[in-house]
Structure formats: C-alpha cells, structure tokens
C-alpha cells in the first residue's frame, strides 16, 4: 500500500471527531474561541530552506489569531494555537488560488527531534515552540516552521480575556524558525503582535489553499488534512435548525 491511500484513510478517520464537534460548534469545530491580533512580521533572509518566503528578506503586515484548541474551560490546560496570515505576491500563489495570502497554523509542542511533533497542553503561554507539525515541500526537501516567544516582563496567561489585556500592555514578540524534520531550528524572522480586530465566524485560516511563497503541500499531508478542513469550511448550522 502506498502513502496516498494510507494518508487518505487516516484523513477520513481524523474527520470523524470533527463531524461530532460540528454539531456543538457549527462555525469552528476546534479553536472555537480566540483573540484577533495585528502586527508586523520581519524576515531576515539568508536561509537555505528552499522556500522563498523563508529565505528572502521582507517585511509584511500580519494578521493573527491566538486560540485554545480543545476549548476546555478557561483556566484549564489546553493545546494553544497561533495562526498567522500574511500577504504573498501573485508569483507565490498556487494554480487557481487568488487569495493572495499565506495561512500558517502553529500549535504548542516540544522543540526536540521527536517532541516537535507532539502537541502539548498549557495553562500559560509557554516559552517553548508553537510548531507546524506538518512539513511544507521546498526546493531542498521538507521544511517545518515554528515560533518561539521571546522573554516577557510578566508571564502571558492563556485565558483569552487576560491574554488580550496583557498583549495590549506589552506586545507579544516571537522568533520565527525553520527546520528539516529532524534538523536544528534556524531563525529566519520575528513577529510582533498586539490586539487586533476579532475574526468573524466566516473568516477562516486555510493552510491547504494558502501557502507561503515557494512552498507546496505534500500530497500525503493534503490527503491527511483535506477531509477535516473541507468539513470545517461548511457554513455553520446548529442541529435541528434550517
């Protein structure tokens, strides 16, 4: 059996819990609550990832969303998410895509060669990695992306109301890194975020359709994620209502 049917089978299995969650969270099955953020992303360039967006110097306005993945009660540990959206030039767009943006989804994880693929639960925003888990395909092979928060004067709470007031008082600054699946992390930029306009229920991040300039999704990662993302894109409708 090739990787294509295996990833397709796993993708169908991963869709099942989304079907259940969609009944209770029709608009966003996971990451249902979040804080909208705005800021600036600065890329220092000089890398060898094989992805232009990472390797070239640039500065982009960025829109972001901090969220709690499972939506456990505030104060409970949860997998914390950070979604970044930045503009890309037309040359970086995939065929048939006209959004003109890159959507990069990250979640709390370890930083080691194995732990970078394992999501972690937190009550406070950690100083460790927010990782992409799934690699992009660059000219030189697979590439992972991660963001590591810079030190702050005060600990950043994961409770959403307190998180927003905290980043209003002191911007959230994160270093951006890339790595091969088992290689060392290499810094390629910095993002600074403050409070922004909230995201509407119909405004979604889509890492399958919107990729950074010079990057592609592997077929197996697309097949693994596509069933769940297709379901998430369906307009919300609560059970029992038209």
Order of alpha helices (4+ residues) and beta strands (2+ residues): alpha-beta-alpha-beta-beta-beta-beta-beta-beta-beta-alpha-beta-beta-beta-alpha
